[in-house]
Amino acid sequence: MTAKSSVQASELAMLCVPAFWPMAMAKTLMDEERELYAKNLKFIGEEVKIRTTLKPKLANHSHPRLDLRTMVLRDYGKPGEGLPTLVAAPYAGHTAMIADYRKGQSLVETLLANGVGHVALTDWKSATLDMKDLEVDNYLAELVVAIDDLGGRVNLVGLCQGGWTCAMIAARFPEKVNKLVLAGSPIDTDAGNGPIKRMAHESPLSFYEDLVRLGGGLMLGKFMLRGWKNMHPVEHYVQKHIDLYEHIDDPAYLAKEEVFESWYENPLDLPGRWYLQVIAQIFQENRLAKGRFVALGRQLDLHAITCPTYLLAGAEDDITTPEQVLDAQKYIGTAPARIVSKTVPGGHIGLFMGSRTLKEHWPEIARWIAGA
């Protein structure tokens, strides 16, 4: 008999004697308490890691093509292979990791695997105090610099807030844009009835001015993060912690959670002047759709956009409702036959990072971009 089996036999014998039952129960409780203590300690350590040490990181290798004040322009794939496709990541608080999330689940990766030979990405920088007075024009100007450095004509893929930026460029310099993709992009901000629209119209501009003042002239990412979480408080303040605790011993779950939280929990700061201009002129007054937004010295008319355009909306998107994206076809000058308009299952983030959307819908968009 081995030493282990001998111990097991003696424990079994103890359980046969009623006098030893309390001792056996106490031992079981002590073992369970040790396991619970170890689990709780691991959970706390993981929470600290997620909230304080993880930082966003692009998944695939890229080459920093330009280092500008507002962004680093990154090259993927093979520069010189076909017309460049420039992905304009949202400049709305989160990093460009949204477009290059993780290996096997990356929009950039999907484009490259489906006929787009050269992809460039706007990797926006967090604003510092010396950038607090930058305006939309400053960001548009550097986007134009990026396009010119790529050869002067590109396919533009605008994600979320990057979409109205791309629409502005396409209206202001139509000769620079070959094809235009607007994914989850708020073009007609008066359309639909999402929480962002309600928040923009129900809160006076003074509310946003106070937030900028609290940030010393910046719209701090931590303020925006709190606002996003408050849109779904049970999910962010209760359920996600329960889920983490329940899966604390699952390495695959933790790996996925850490990648997501490294992106979500580390928002960028935005220039206060830029932020207030966007709130007032884009979201409260809807100037872009109404043809009253002035960019780089010209009043923009979306009818100047005549290139082939792909409109992609999420059916359950509560950040940019489908109407805000799809209604763009009412304003742009592109012939209806050259507009693709599609609504796919899922919410906002899933449009750019969801494995299902990347597998089932973006390959078609990539082939549309690469086609004649």
C-alpha positions as a Markdown table, in Angstrom:
| # | Residue | x | y | z |
|---|---|---|---|---|
| 1 | Met | 0.0 | 0.0 | 0.0 |
| 2 | Thr | 1.4 | 3.4 | -0.9 |
| 3 | Ala | 1.7 | 6.2 | 1.6 |
| 4 | Lys | -1.1 | 8.2 | -0.1 |
| 5 | Ser | -3.5 | 5.2 | 0.0 |
| 6 | Ser | -2.6 | 4.6 | 3.6 |
| 7 | Val | -3.6 | 8.1 | 4.5 |
| 8 | Gln | -6.8 | 7.8 | 2.6 |
| 9 | Ala | -7.6 | 4.6 | 4.4 |
| 10 | Ser | -7.0 | 6.1 | 7.8 |
| 11 | Glu | -9.3 | 9.1 | 6.9 |
| 12 | Leu | -12.0 | 6.7 | 5.8 |
| 13 | Ala | -11.6 | 4.8 | 9.1 |
| 14 | Met | -12.0 | 8.1 | 11.0 |
| 15 | Leu | -15.3 | 8.8 | 9.2 |
| 16 | Cys | -16.6 | 5.4 | 10.4 |
| 17 | Val | -16.3 | 6.6 | 14.1 |
| 18 | Pro | -18.9 | 9.3 | 15.0 |
| 19 | Ala | -16.6 | 10.9 | 17.5 |
| 20 | Phe | -14.3 | 12.0 | 14.7 |
| 21 | Trp | -17.0 | 13.5 | 12.5 |
| 22 | Pro | -16.5 | 17.1 | 13.8 |
| 23 | Met | -12.8 | 16.8 | 13.1 |
| 24 | Ala | -13.4 | 15.7 | 9.6 |
| 25 | Met | -15.8 | 18.5 | 9.0 |
| 26 | Ala | -13.4 | 21.0 | 10.4 |
| 27 | Lys | -10.6 | 19.7 | 8.1 |
| 28 | Thr | -13.0 | 20.0 | 5.1 |
| 29 | Leu | -13.9 | 23.6 | 6.0 |
| 30 | Met | -10.2 | 24.5 | 6.5 |
| 31 | Asp | -9.4 | 23.1 | 3.0 |
| 32 | Glu | -12.3 | 25.0 | 1.5 |
| 33 | Glu | -11.3 | 28.2 | 3.3 |
| 34 | Arg | -7.8 | 27.8 | 1.9 |
| 35 | Glu | -9.1 | 27.4 | -1.6 |
| 36 | Leu | -11.5 | 30.3 | -1.2 |
| 37 | Tyr | -8.7 | 32.5 | 0.2 |
| 38 | Ala | -6.4 | 31.6 | -2.7 |
| 39 | Lys | -9.2 | 32.3 | -5.3 |
| 40 | Asn | -10.0 | 35.6 | -3.7 |
| 41 | Leu | -6.4 | 36.6 | -3.7 |
| 42 | Lys | -6.0 | 35.6 | -7.3 |
| 43 | Phe | -9.2 | 37.6 | -8.2 |
| 44 | Ile | -7.9 | 40.7 | -6.4 |
| 45 | Gly | -4.5 | 40.4 | -8.2 |
| 46 | Glu | -6.3 | 40.1 | -11.6 |
| 47 | Glu | -8.5 | 43.2 | -10.8 |
| 48 | Val | -5.4 | 45.2 | -9.9 |
| 49 | Lys | -3.6 | 44.1 | -13.1 |
| 50 | Ile | -6.6 | 45.0 | -15.3 |
| 51 | Arg | -7.1 | 48.4 | -13.7 |
| 52 | Thr | -3.5 | 49.6 | -13.3 |
| 53 | Thr | -0.9 | 47.7 | -15.3 |
| 54 | Leu | -2.3 | 46.6 | -18.6 |
| 55 | Lys | -1.7 | 48.9 | -21.6 |
| 56 | Pro | -3.2 | 48.8 | -25.1 |
| 57 | Lys | -1.0 | 47.3 | -27.8 |
| 58 | Leu | -1.5 | 46.8 | -31.5 |
| 59 | Ala | -1.7 | 43.1 | -32.4 |
| 60 | Asn | 0.3 | 43.0 | -35.6 |
| 61 | His | 3.6 | 44.3 | -36.7 |
| 62 | Ser | 3.5 | 47.7 | -38.3 |
| 63 | His | 6.0 | 50.3 | -39.5 |
| 64 | Pro | 5.6 | 53.9 | -38.2 |
| 65 | Arg | 5.5 | 55.8 | -41.4 |
| 66 | Leu | 4.9 | 59.3 | -40.0 |
| 67 | Asp | 5.1 | 60.7 | -36.5 |
| 68 | Leu | 2.8 | 63.7 | -36.4 |
| 69 | Arg | 1.6 | 65.9 | -33.6 |
| 70 | Thr | -1.8 | 64.2 | -33.4 |
| 71 | Met | -1.0 | 60.7 | -34.5 |
| 72 | Val | 1.5 | 58.1 | -35.7 |
| 73 | Leu | 0.6 | 56.9 | -39.2 |
| 74 | Arg | 1.3 | 53.1 | -39.3 |
| 75 | Asp | 2.0 | 51.0 | -42.3 |
| 76 | Tyr | 0.8 | 47.3 | -42.6 |
| 77 | Gly | 1.2 | 44.9 | -45.5 |
| 78 | Lys | 3.2 | 45.9 | -48.5 |
| 79 | Pro | 3.5 | 49.6 | -49.3 |
| 80 | Gly | 3.4 | 50.1 | -53.0 |
| 81 | Glu | 1.1 | 47.1 | -53.6 |
| 82 | Gly | -2.1 | 48.7 | -55.0 |
| 83 | Leu | -3.8 | 51.8 | -53.9 |
| 84 | Pro | -3.3 | 52.4 | -50.1 |
| 85 | Thr | -6.3 | 51.9 | -47.8 |
| 86 | Leu | -6.2 | 54.3 | -44.9 |
| 87 | Val | -8.2 | 53.2 | -41.8 |
| 88 | Ala | -9.2 | 56.2 | -39.7 |
| 89 | Ala | -9.6 | 54.9 | -36.2 |
| 90 | Pro | -12.1 | 56.7 | -34.0 |
| 91 | Tyr | -10.7 | 59.7 | -32.1 |
| 92 | Ala | -13.3 | 59.4 | -29.4 |
| 93 | Gly | -11.4 | 58.2 | -26.3 |
| 94 | His | -10.1 | 54.8 | -27.1 |
| 95 | Thr | -6.9 | 53.9 | -29.0 |
| 96 | Ala | -6.5 | 52.6 | -32.5 |
| 97 | Met | -6.2 | 49.0 | -31.1 |
| 98 | Ile | -9.9 | 48.9 | -32.1 |
| 99 | Ala | -8.7 | 48.3 | -35.7 |
| 100 | Asp | -5.9 | 45.8 | -34.8 |
| 101 | Tyr | -7.3 | 44.1 | -31.7 |
| 102 | Arg | -5.6 | 40.8 | -31.4 |
| 103 | Lys | -4.1 | 38.0 | -33.6 |
| 104 | Gly | -6.9 | 36.3 | -35.5 |
| 105 | Gln | -9.4 | 39.1 | -34.5 |
| 106 | Ser | -8.1 | 42.2 | -36.3 |
| 107 | Leu | -9.8 | 44.4 | -38.9 |
| 108 | Val | -6.4 | 45.3 | -40.4 |
| 109 | Glu | -5.5 | 41.6 | -40.6 |
| 110 | Thr | -8.9 | 40.8 | -42.3 |
| 111 | Leu | -8.3 | 43.5 | -44.9 |
| 112 | Leu | -4.8 | 42.3 | -45.7 |
| 113 | Ala | -6.1 | 38.7 | -46.0 |
| 114 | Asn | -8.8 | 39.6 | -48.4 |
| 115 | Gly | -7.1 | 41.5 | -51.3 |
| 116 | Val | -6.0 | 44.8 | -49.7 |
| 117 | Gly | -2.3 | 44.8 | -50.1 |
| 118 | His | -1.4 | 48.0 | -48.2 |
| 119 | Val | -3.2 | 49.3 | -45.1 |
| 120 | Ala | -2.3 | 52.4 | -43.2 |
| 121 | Leu | -3.8 | 53.2 | -39.7 |
| 122 | Thr | -4.2 | 56.4 | -37.8 |
| 123 | Asp | -2.8 | 55.7 | -34.4 |
| 124 | Trp | -4.1 | 58.8 | -32.5 |
| 125 | Lys | -2.1 | 60.2 | -29.6 |
| 126 | Ser | -3.5 | 61.2 | -26.2 |
| 127 | Ala | -3.8 | 64.9 | -26.0 |
| 128 | Thr | -1.4 | 66.7 | -23.7 |
| 129 | Leu | -2.0 | 70.2 | -22.1 |
| 130 | Asp | -0.1 | 71.9 | -25.0 |
| 131 | Met | -2.7 | 70.4 | -27.4 |
| 132 | Lys | -5.8 | 71.6 | -25.5 |
| 133 | Asp | -6.6 | 74.3 | -28.1 |
| 134 | Leu | -6.4 | 72.1 | -31.2 |
| 135 | Glu | -9.5 | 72.0 | -33.3 |
| 136 | Val | -11.1 | 69.7 | -35.9 |
| 137 | Asp | -9.1 | 71.5 | -38.6 |
| 138 | Asn | -5.8 | 70.5 | -37.0 |
| 139 | Tyr | -6.8 | 66.8 | -37.2 |
| 140 | Leu | -8.1 | 67.1 | -40.7 |
| 141 | Ala | -4.9 | 68.9 | -41.8 |
| 142 | Glu | -2.8 | 66.1 | -40.5 |
| 143 | Leu | -5.0 | 63.5 | -42.1 |
| 144 | Val | -4.5 | 65.3 | -45.4 |
| 145 | Val | -0.7 | 65.1 | -44.8 |
| 146 | Ala | -1.1 | 61.4 | -44.2 |
| 147 | Ile | -3.0 | 60.9 | -47.5 |
| 148 | Asp | -0.5 | 63.0 | -49.4 |
| 149 | Asp | 2.4 | 61.0 | -47.9 |
| 150 | Leu | 0.6 | 57.8 | -49.1 |
| 151 | Gly | 0.5 | 59.1 | -52.7 |
| 152 | Gly | -2.3 | 61.6 | -52.6 |
| 153 | Arg | -5.2 | 59.2 | -53.3 |
| 154 | Val | -6.5 | 56.5 | -51.0 |
| 155 | Asn | -9.4 | 54.3 | -50.1 |
| 156 | Leu | -10.8 | 55.6 | -46.8 |
| 157 | Val | -12.2 | 53.4 | -44.1 |
| 158 | Gly | -13.8 | 55.4 | -41.3 |
| 159 | Leu | -14.6 | 53.7 | -38.1 |
| 160 | Cys | -17.2 | 55.3 | -35.8 |
| 161 | Gln | -16.0 | 58.9 | -35.2 |
| 162 | Gly | -13.3 | 58.4 | -37.8 |
| 163 | Gly | -16.2 | 58.1 | -40.3 |
| 164 | Trp | -17.4 | 61.7 | -40.1 |
| 165 | Thr | -13.7 | 62.8 | -40.4 |
| 166 | Cys | -13.4 | 60.7 | -43.6 |
| 167 | Ala | -16.6 | 62.2 | -44.9 |
| 168 | Met | -15.2 | 65.6 | -44.3 |
| 169 | Ile | -12.1 | 64.8 | -46.2 |
| 170 | Ala | -14.1 | 63.2 | -49.1 |
| 171 | Ala | -16.3 | 66.3 | -49.3 |
| 172 | Arg | -13.4 | 68.8 | -49.0 |
| 173 | Phe | -11.0 | 66.9 | -51.3 |
| 174 | Pro | -13.0 | 64.5 | -53.4 |
| 175 | Glu | -10.1 | 63.9 | -55.7 |
| 176 | Lys | -8.1 | 62.3 | -52.8 |
| 177 | Val | -10.7 | 59.5 | -52.1 |
| 178 | Asn | -11.1 | 56.5 | -54.4 |
| 179 | Lys | -13.6 | 54.6 | -52.3 |
| 180 | Leu | -15.2 | 55.4 | -48.9 |
| 181 | Val | -16.3 | 53.0 | -46.2 |
| 182 | Leu | -18.3 | 54.4 | -43.3 |
| 183 | Ala | -18.7 | 51.8 | -40.5 |
| 184 | Gly | -20.8 | 52.7 | -37.4 |
| 185 | Ser | -20.2 | 56.4 | -38.4 |
| 186 | Pro | -22.6 | 59.1 | -37.2 |
| 187 | Ile | -23.2 | 61.2 | -40.3 |
| 188 | Asp | -26.8 | 62.3 | -39.6 |
| 189 | Thr | -26.7 | 62.8 | -35.9 |
| 190 | Asp | -30.3 | 63.8 | -35.7 |
| 191 | Ala | -31.4 | 60.4 | -37.0 |
| 192 | Gly | -32.6 | 57.6 | -34.7 |
| 193 | Asn | -33.1 | 57.8 | -31.0 |
| 194 | Gly | -29.9 | 56.5 | -29.4 |
| 195 | Pro | -28.6 | 57.5 | -25.9 |
| 196 | Ile | -25.7 | 59.6 | -27.4 |
| 197 | Lys | -28.2 | 61.7 | -29.4 |
| 198 | Arg | -30.4 | 62.2 | -26.3 |
| 199 | Met | -27.4 | 63.0 | -24.1 |
| 200 | Ala | -26.1 | 65.6 | -26.6 |
| 201 | His | -29.4 | 67.3 | -26.9 |
| 202 | Glu | -30.6 | 67.0 | -23.3 |
| 203 | Ser | -27.3 | 68.3 | -21.7 |
| 204 | Pro | -26.5 | 71.9 | -22.2 |
| 205 | Leu | -23.1 | 72.8 | -23.7 |
| 206 | Ser | -22.2 | 74.3 | -20.3 |
| 207 | Phe | -22.2 | 70.7 | -18.9 |
| 208 | Tyr | -19.4 | 69.7 | -21.3 |
| 209 | Glu | -17.6 | 73.0 | -20.8 |
| 210 | Asp | -17.5 | 72.2 | -17.1 |
| 211 | Leu | -16.0 | 68.8 | -17.7 |
| 212 | Val | -13.3 | 70.4 | -19.9 |
| 213 | Arg | -12.6 | 72.9 | -17.2 |
| 214 | Leu | -12.2 | 70.2 | -14.7 |
| 215 | Gly | -9.7 | 68.6 | -17.0 |
| 216 | Gly | -7.6 | 71.7 | -17.2 |
| 217 | Gly | -8.6 | 72.3 | -20.8 |
| 218 | Leu | -8.7 | 68.7 | -21.8 |
| 219 | Met | -11.6 | 66.2 | -22.0 |
| 220 | Leu | -10.0 | 63.5 | -19.8 |
| 221 | Gly | -10.4 | 59.9 | -20.9 |
| 222 | Lys | -11.3 | 58.9 | -17.4 |
| 223 | Phe | -14.4 | 61.2 | -17.5 |
| 224 | Met | -15.5 | 59.6 | -20.8 |
| 225 | Leu | -14.9 | 56.1 | -19.5 |
| 226 | Arg | -17.1 | 56.8 | -16.5 |
| 227 | Gly | -19.8 | 58.1 | -18.8 |
| 228 | Trp | -19.6 | 55.0 | -21.1 |
| 229 | Lys | -19.8 | 52.7 | -18.1 |
| 230 | Asn | -22.8 | 54.5 | -16.7 |
| 231 | Met | -24.7 | 53.8 | -19.9 |
| 232 | His | -24.7 | 50.1 | -18.8 |
| 233 | Pro | -24.0 | 50.2 | -15.1 |
| 234 | Val | -25.0 | 46.7 | -14.1 |
| 235 | Glu | -22.8 | 45.2 | -16.8 |
| 236 | His | -19.7 | 47.3 | -15.9 |
| 237 | Tyr | -20.0 | 47.6 | -12.1 |
| 238 | Val | -21.5 | 44.2 | -11.2 |
| 239 | Gln | -21.7 | 41.6 | -13.9 |
| 240 | Lys | -18.2 | 41.8 | -15.4 |
| 241 | His | -16.7 | 41.4 | -11.9 |
| 242 | Ile | -18.9 | 38.4 | -11.2 |
| 243 | Asp | -17.9 | 36.9 | -14.6 |
| 244 | Leu | -14.2 | 37.5 | -13.8 |
| 245 | Tyr | -14.5 | 35.8 | -10.4 |
| 246 | Glu | -16.3 | 32.8 | -11.9 |
| 247 | His | -13.6 | 32.3 | -14.5 |
| 248 | Ile | -10.6 | 33.2 | -12.5 |
| 249 | Asp | -9.1 | 29.7 | -13.0 |
| 250 | Asp | -9.7 | 29.7 | -16.8 |
| 251 | Pro | -6.5 | 30.9 | -18.5 |
| 252 | Ala | -8.2 | 31.2 | -21.9 |
| 253 | Tyr | -10.9 | 33.5 | -20.5 |
| 254 | Leu | -8.4 | 35.6 | -18.6 |
| 255 | Ala | -6.2 | 36.0 | -21.7 |
| 256 | Lys | -9.2 | 37.3 | -23.7 |
| 257 | Glu | -10.4 | 39.6 | -20.8 |
| 258 | Glu | -6.9 | 41.1 | -20.4 |
| 259 | Val | -6.7 | 42.0 | -24.1 |
| 260 | Phe | -10.1 | 43.7 | -24.1 |
| 261 | Glu | -9.6 | 45.5 | -20.8 |
| 262 | Ser | -6.1 | 46.7 | -21.9 |
| 263 | Trp | -8.0 | 48.6 | -24.6 |
| 264 | Tyr | -11.2 | 49.6 | -22.8 |
| 265 | Glu | -9.7 | 50.7 | -19.5 |
| 266 | Asn | -7.0 | 53.0 | -21.0 |
| 267 | Pro | -8.8 | 55.9 | -22.9 |
| 268 | Leu | -7.1 | 58.8 | -24.5 |
| 269 | Asp | -7.5 | 62.4 | -23.4 |
| 270 | Leu | -8.9 | 64.8 | -26.0 |
| 271 | Pro | -8.3 | 68.5 | -26.7 |
| 272 | Gly | -11.0 | 70.5 | -24.9 |
| 273 | Arg | -11.6 | 72.9 | -27.9 |
| 274 | Trp | -11.8 | 70.0 | -30.3 |
| 275 | Tyr | -14.2 | 68.1 | -28.0 |
| 276 | Leu | -16.5 | 71.1 | -27.5 |
| 277 | Gln | -16.5 | 71.8 | -31.2 |
| 278 | Val | -17.6 | 68.2 | -32.0 |
| 279 | Ile | -20.3 | 68.2 | -29.3 |
| 280 | Ala | -21.8 | 71.5 | -30.4 |
| 281 | Gln | -21.4 | 71.5 | -34.2 |
| 282 | Ile | -21.6 | 67.8 | -35.0 |
| 283 | Phe | -23.9 | 66.3 | -32.4 |
| 284 | Gln | -26.1 | 69.2 | -31.2 |
| 285 | Glu | -26.4 | 71.2 | -34.4 |
| 286 | Asn | -25.8 | 68.4 | -37.0 |
| 287 | Arg | -23.9 | 70.9 | -39.2 |
| 288 | Leu | -22.2 | 68.2 | -41.3 |
| 289 | Ala | -25.4 | 66.7 | -42.6 |
| 290 | Lys | -27.0 | 70.1 | -43.0 |
| 291 | Gly | -24.1 | 71.4 | -45.1 |
| 292 | Arg | -23.1 | 74.1 | -42.6 |
| 293 | Phe | -19.8 | 72.7 | -41.2 |
| 294 | Val | -16.7 | 74.7 | -42.2 |
| 295 | Ala | -13.5 | 72.7 | -42.6 |
| 296 | Leu | -10.2 | 74.0 | -43.7 |
| 297 | Gly | -11.7 | 77.2 | -44.9 |
| 298 | Arg | -14.6 | 75.8 | -46.9 |
| 299 | Gln | -18.2 | 75.1 | -46.0 |
| 300 | Leu | -18.7 | 71.4 | -46.7 |
| 301 | Asp | -21.3 | 69.9 | -48.9 |
| 302 | Leu | -21.6 | 66.1 | -48.7 |
| 303 | His | -23.0 | 66.1 | -52.2 |
| 304 | Ala | -19.4 | 66.6 | -53.3 |
| 305 | Ile | -18.8 | 63.0 | -52.3 |
| 306 | Thr | -19.3 | 61.0 | -55.5 |
| 307 | Cys | -17.0 | 58.0 | -55.0 |
| 308 | Pro | -18.2 | 54.5 | -54.4 |
| 309 | Thr | -19.4 | 54.3 | -50.8 |
| 310 | Tyr | -20.0 | 51.4 | -48.4 |
| 311 | Leu | -22.3 | 52.0 | -45.4 |
| 312 | Leu | -22.1 | 49.5 | -42.5 |
| 313 | Ala | -24.4 | 49.6 | -39.5 |
| 314 | Gly | -24.9 | 47.4 | -36.5 |
| 315 | Ala | -28.5 | 46.3 | -35.9 |
| 316 | Glu | -28.2 | 46.6 | -32.1 |
| 317 | Asp | -25.8 | 49.6 | -32.1 |
| 318 | Asp | -26.8 | 52.0 | -29.3 |
| 319 | Ile | -23.8 | 54.3 | -29.8 |
| 320 | Thr | -24.3 | 55.1 | -33.5 |
| 321 | Thr | -27.8 | 53.9 | -34.4 |
| 322 | Pro | -28.2 | 52.4 | -37.9 |
| 323 | Glu | -30.2 | 55.5 | -39.1 |
| 324 | Gln | -27.2 | 57.8 | -38.4 |
| 325 | Val | -25.0 | 55.7 | -40.7 |
| 326 | Leu | -27.4 | 54.7 | -43.4 |
| 327 | Asp | -29.0 | 58.1 | -43.8 |
| 328 | Ala | -25.7 | 59.3 | -45.3 |
| 329 | Gln | -27.0 | 58.1 | -48.6 |
| 330 | Lys | -29.6 | 60.9 | -48.5 |
| 331 | Tyr | -26.8 | 63.6 | -48.4 |
| 332 | Ile | -23.9 | 62.3 | -50.4 |
| 333 | Gly | -23.7 | 62.8 | -54.2 |
| 334 | Thr | -22.7 | 59.2 | -55.0 |
| 335 | Ala | -25.1 | 57.5 | -57.4 |
| 336 | Pro | -27.4 | 55.0 | -55.7 |
| 337 | Ala | -26.0 | 52.1 | -57.8 |
| 338 | Arg | -22.5 | 52.8 | -56.4 |
| 339 | Ile | -23.7 | 52.7 | -52.7 |
| 340 | Val | -23.7 | 49.5 | -50.7 |
| 341 | Ser | -25.8 | 49.8 | -47.6 |
| 342 | Lys | -25.8 | 47.0 | -45.1 |
| 343 | Thr | -27.0 | 46.3 | -41.5 |
| 344 | Val | -25.4 | 43.4 | -39.7 |
| 345 | Pro | -26.2 | 41.7 | -36.4 |
| 346 | Gly | -24.5 | 43.1 | -33.3 |
| 347 | Gly | -23.6 | 46.2 | -31.4 |
| 348 | His | -21.2 | 49.1 | -31.9 |
| 349 | Ile | -17.8 | 47.6 | -30.8 |
| 350 | Gly | -18.6 | 44.3 | -32.5 |
| 351 | Leu | -18.7 | 46.1 | -35.9 |
| 352 | Phe | -14.9 | 46.6 | -35.7 |
| 353 | Met | -13.7 | 44.0 | -33.2 |
| 354 | Gly | -16.3 | 41.2 | -33.1 |
| 355 | Ser | -15.0 | 37.9 | -34.4 |
| 356 | Arg | -18.3 | 37.1 | -36.2 |
| 357 | Thr | -18.4 | 40.4 | -38.0 |
| 358 | Leu | -14.7 | 40.2 | -39.0 |
| 359 | Lys | -15.3 | 36.7 | -40.3 |
| 360 | Glu | -18.6 | 37.1 | -42.0 |
| 361 | His | -18.8 | 40.7 | -43.3 |
| 362 | Trp | -15.4 | 42.5 | -43.4 |
| 363 | Pro | -13.9 | 40.0 | -46.0 |
| 364 | Glu | -16.7 | 41.1 | -48.4 |
| 365 | Ile | -15.9 | 44.8 | -47.7 |
| 366 | Ala | -12.2 | 44.1 | -48.2 |
| 367 | Arg | -12.9 | 42.6 | -51.6 |
| 368 | Trp | -15.2 | 45.5 | -52.5 |
| 369 | Ile | -12.3 | 47.9 | -51.6 |
| 370 | Ala | -9.8 | 45.9 | -53.7 |
| 371 | Gly | -12.1 | 45.5 | -56.7 |
| 372 | Ala | -12.2 | 47.7 | -59.7 |
